[in-house]
Amino acid sequence: MAKTYKFISVLLSEIDKEQGNYPIQYLVPYGPEHPNESAAEKWLEDNAETDKKYILIPIYSFQ
């Protein structure tokens, strides 16, 4: 089983409206998949947008 990481971005304006219950249409995949958490965090440091928050999720695949 392979494990990679991917960011999901959420607009801050939607967080304020929904108070933490995010409708699926506001969760947008952001950037490439990463081989580990530290690589993902490093990539985000260079590419983050200030008007968004990010969720890092693990992705499992059976290859």
C-alpha positions, 0 to 999 in steps of 0.5 A: 500500500502506498501513502502520499499526502495532498492539501485541501484548501478552504476559503477563510470567508467560508469558514466564518460563515459555516463555523467549521462545518464545510460543505464539500464544494468549498474543499478544493484540492490544492497542489501536487501530491507529496511523498511525506508530511515534511515535503508537503509542509515545505511545499506549502511554506513556499506556495500558501495563499494568505486568504485560505486555510489548508488541510493535509490529508493522507491518500492511500492507494493499493499499487 
